Amino acid sequence: MHSLCEENAEIRKLLHDEYVAVMIDIASPNAEEFLKKCKAALATEEQEKGVGFPFLAVLDGSAKIVTAQRTEPLEEGRAHDPTRVKDFLSRWVAPRKNAGSK
């Protein structure tokens, strides 16, 4: 997943323009609590399948979890499918605000 996000120009641009990407070491302090919240954001049927890594979560500007995603559905064969990853990321881009609006 990491190499796809670096090597695919469309995904790299989307991440750069629309996201602040953060990789979390599962052994770091507070990671377990954060991952528990992310997993809770999964649909029930997805939770039942178990969660592996990598694992994606999208948070809003207030650090509220908007969505979470196991990466297995984004795979094609043994690799992550660029179209599926780009579609996932595009779906969760925050709406644009006018410069004068609050």
HUVENHU-V22397 format. One record per pair of residues at least 12 apart in sequence whose C-alpha atoms are under 7 Angstrom apart, sorted by the first residue. I is the first residue (numbers start at 1). J is the second residue. Records with the same first field share a line. If there is no record, write none. Layout:
I: J + J
//
This chain:
1: 80
11: 86
18: 93
38: 57 + 65 + 68
39: 68
41: 67 + 68
42: 68 + 69
51: 70
54: 71
55: 69 + 70 + 71
56: 68 + 69 + 70 + 71
57: 69
//
